[in-house]
Amino acid sequence: RAAVLVITDLQERALPSTVKVPQDIVVTLIDVGESDFENTGVVEVRPDNRLNARKLEVTIANYSSNPVTRVVSCEWRAASEGGEWRTGEEKVVPLKPQGRNLANFDAPAEPSTIKFQLEHDSLEPDNCRYCVLQQLKEMPVLAVQSSEEATGFLGDALGPDSISGFRLTVIDSRQLSRTELRQFPVVVVTDAGILSARDWDRLHFHLQTGGAVLVMAGPGLVPEAGMERFVRIIGTSRKTGFVSLAEMDTTHPALDILRFNDLVTARFFSHLKLDPAGTRVLARLSDSDPLIIETAEGRLHIWSFTLTPECTDLMFKAAFVPLLHRTLCYLGSVNRRTEFLVGDTIRVMLDRAQPFTLMTPHGNFALIPDVTLGRPRAIWTDTRTPGFYRFGERGLTVAVNVVSEEGDLTRAEPNRLRSQGFRIQGFGYRAESAGLAPLLLYLAAAAFGLEMLLLAL
């Protein structure tokens, strides 16, 4: 029954309407915020290509109710260097009240660590955004084929004529047990029905040790298949006609360059019926069945169809190639995750199991790799400070940023907070100083007048 005092700026995000104060407890909010704040923040940094970026798109948000103009500066240094930062471009960005705007910067031609900086305002932590750019000339992709027909469509989209930098290797399912999967950031299975239980064990281990997998689940798959450790199979849907796309999550990086109309013309004659429980559905068909789902912490994408004309005509649509490229780029970047948020646990795979030094913004630490999965990895939980975290002198560098939404200082409505049971009290020191302000102004005016009188005499 003790009284509770909460020192707060009444931020809307921190005081949602779902919070209710019990009747027998007194909770007083000490308001130290201001209604007329001015805050902007760097929300996001996105490369135009996840393999070989030429441009970096920086999103700036204005959280205040007044229009502002901000200067965004860029600094970078090569990943192979540990020396001085190089000054990059500067962009002037006008921002409408509660609005957002974009600024495009040229990406360094080599792997680099980059930071984008705004001038200071009401909240400093969101004025800087850290980014690690990994420039890869090509990405190895392993395709486990079920038929030459399905692999042919895959090869046409990813073959030597592709401009997106994929190096495709095709194997038969019988070769999967003899192939070193660590060489391939992404493994594509053209029909899950061809895999044995032992094959699924290998793919599961590949996912656990940092790899990513795209599985195309044809209607010939039996419910007893090893895929059920990731998603439950309900059955097979074979239509006398066809179904088409009904929903698509364009907020996902694998789909954000596509529009609904790009895929809605594709027809699906047969597909596997999957239970979406515990997964993220990225696209859904007009019969309500999932078309594309994501699971295994974003490392596994499952398409409920195969690349054969008996299943779909998607391969003949213009949207097929960008869909496939974007999916593989996303899965490949999951394998090389280089951005985390404050409070996240960093897990990165290492090449060697030797002790190393972790360099962080708040100090250096000696670490021993974890080898419980059979492949060495580093695990670090103390990510309280934004900045760059480097695992070893020549190891992987990752960026840790603040949650961008924390920059939104929009205040909650006081009457709404009172209806939830809170008491609101102004900050005493600020109120007292504000009360003395008129008196101080009168005294200053009187002193100025007396000084003028003395000068006249």
Salt bridges, closest charged atoms under 4 A:
GLU12 OE2 - ARG416 NH2 2.71
ASP31 OD2 - ARG411 NH2 2.69
GLU38 OE2 - ARG70 NH2 2.96
GLU81 OE2 - ARG86 NH2 2.86
GLU89 OE1 - LYS91 NZ 3.85
ASP106 OD1 - LYS55 NZ 2.39
GLU119 OE2 - ARG70 NH1 3.96
ASP121 OD2 - ARG70 NH2 3.80
GLU138 OE2 - ARG167 NH1 2.60
ASP172 OD2 - ARG174 NE 2.97
GLU180 OE2 - ARG182 NE 3.40
ASP201 OD1 - ARG229 NH2 2.56
GLU247 OE1 - ARG284 NE 4.00
ASP249 OD2 - ARG280 NH2 2.76
ASP256 OD2 - ARG46 NH2 2.23
ASP256 OD1 - ARG326 NH2 2.97
ASP262 OD1 - ARG259 NH2 3.41
ASP275 OD2 - ARG232 NE 3.19
ASP287 OD2 - LYS239 NZ 3.61
ASP287 OD2 - HIS271 NE2 3.36
ASP289 OD2 - HIS271 NE2 2.97
ASP289 OD2 - LYS273 NZ 2.74
GLU294 OE2 - HIS252 NE2 2.57
GLU294 OE2 - HIS301 NE2 2.87
ASP313 OD2 - ARG267 NE 2.99
GLU339 OE2 - ARG129 NH2 3.27
ASP344 OD2 - ARG337 NH2 3.41
ASP370 OD2 - ARG377 NE 3.24
ASP382 OD2 - HIS362 NE2 3.34
ASP382 OD2 - ARG384 NH1 2.39
GLU406 OE2 - ARG13 NH1 3.43
